[in-house]
């Protein structure tokens, strides 16, 4: 078996998944306060950032898992974590931009 190597095409797909997650920002605000309930969330922007992160982690994890299966990837924790770390790095590099989008909404 071989280890999973992310190509530039894979990185572009991860960027697209992040765009999808951030496009959900208005929906997340509506979910949090759909009935105008006072849920006493001290920082709603950080809550929405967490929701974007959760969506991205879910979708990118599914993408990387499927890629690994398609490429008969060596299935070990170390290899999987290296791939996931690259995806998390992509998210981390864009946190300021995502927070700006949240504040705009």
C-alpha positions as CSV (number, residue, x, y, z in Angstrom):
1,X,0.0,0.0,0.0
2,X,1.1,3.6,-0.6
3,X,0.7,6.7,1.5
4,X,-1.7,9.4,0.5
5,X,-0.1,12.4,-1.1
6,X,-2.2,15.5,-1.7
7,X,-1.9,17.1,-5.1
8,X,-2.5,20.7,-6.1
9,X,-5.9,19.4,-7.4
10,X,-6.7,18.0,-3.9
11,X,-5.7,21.3,-2.3
12,X,-8.1,23.1,-4.7
13,X,-10.8,20.7,-3.7
14,X,-10.2,21.4,0.0
15,X,-10.4,25.1,-0.8
16,X,-13.7,24.5,-2.5
17,X,-15.0,22.6,0.5
18,X,-14.0,25.5,2.7
19,X,-15.9,27.9,0.4
20,X,-18.9,25.7,0.8
21,X,-18.6,25.7,4.6
22,X,-18.2,29.5,4.7
23,X,-21.2,30.0,2.4
24,X,-23.3,28.5,5.1
25,X,-22.6,31.4,7.5
26,X,-26.0,33.1,7.1
27,X,-27.7,29.8,7.6
28,X,-25.8,29.2,10.9
29,X,-26.9,32.6,12.2
30,X,-30.5,31.6,11.4
31,X,-30.1,28.2,13.1
32,X,-28.7,29.7,16.3
33,X,-31.5,32.3,16.5
34,X,-34.3,30.9,14.4
35,X,-37.0,31.6,17.0
36,X,-35.3,34.6,18.5
37,X,-34.6,32.6,21.6
38,X,-32.1,34.0,24.1
39,X,-29.6,31.2,24.3
40,X,-27.1,33.2,26.1
41,X,-24.2,32.5,23.8
42,X,-21.5,34.9,24.9
43,X,-19.8,35.2,21.5
44,X,-22.1,34.3,18.6
45,X,-19.3,35.0,16.1
46,X,-17.0,32.4,17.7
47,X,-20.0,29.9,17.8
48,X,-20.5,30.4,14.0
49,X,-16.8,30.0,13.4
50,X,-17.0,26.7,15.2
51,X,-19.9,25.6,13.0
52,X,-18.0,26.5,9.9
53,X,-15.0,24.6,11.2
54,X,-17.1,21.5,12.0
55,X,-18.7,21.6,8.5
56,X,-15.3,21.9,6.9
57,X,-13.7,19.1,9.0
58,X,-16.6,16.8,8.2
59,X,-16.5,17.4,4.5
60,X,-12.7,17.5,4.1
61,X,-12.4,14.4,6.2
62,X,-14.9,12.6,4.0
63,X,-13.0,13.8,0.9
64,X,-9.7,12.6,2.3
65,X,-11.1,9.2,3.4
66,X,-12.6,8.6,-0.1
67,X,-9.4,9.6,-1.8
68,X,-7.5,7.2,0.4
69,X,-9.9,4.4,-0.4
70,X,-9.7,5.2,-4.1
71,X,-5.9,5.2,-4.1
72,X,-5.6,2.1,-1.9
73,X,-3.9,4.3,0.7
74,X,-2.0,2.8,3.6
75,X,-4.6,3.0,6.4
76,X,-2.7,4.0,9.5
77,X,-3.1,6.8,12.0
78,X,0.1,8.6,11.1
79,X,-0.7,8.8,7.4
80,X,-4.3,9.8,8.1
81,X,-3.2,12.5,10.5
82,X,-0.7,14.0,8.0
83,X,-3.5,14.3,5.4
84,X,-5.9,15.9,7.9
85,X,-3.2,18.2,9.2
86,X,-2.8,19.7,5.7
87,X,-6.6,20.3,5.5
88,X,-6.6,22.0,9.0
89,X,-3.6,24.1,7.9
90,X,-5.7,25.4,5.0
91,X,-8.5,26.3,7.4
92,X,-6.0,27.9,9.8
93,X,-4.5,30.1,7.1
94,X,-7.9,31.5,6.4
95,X,-9.3,32.1,9.9
96,X,-9.0,35.9,9.7
97,X,-10.9,35.9,6.4
98,X,-13.6,33.7,7.7
99,X,-14.0,35.8,10.8
100,X,-14.3,38.9,8.6
101,X,-17.1,37.1,6.6
102,X,-18.9,36.2,9.9
103,X,-18.7,39.8,11.1
104,X,-20.1,41.0,7.8
105,X,-23.2,38.8,8.2
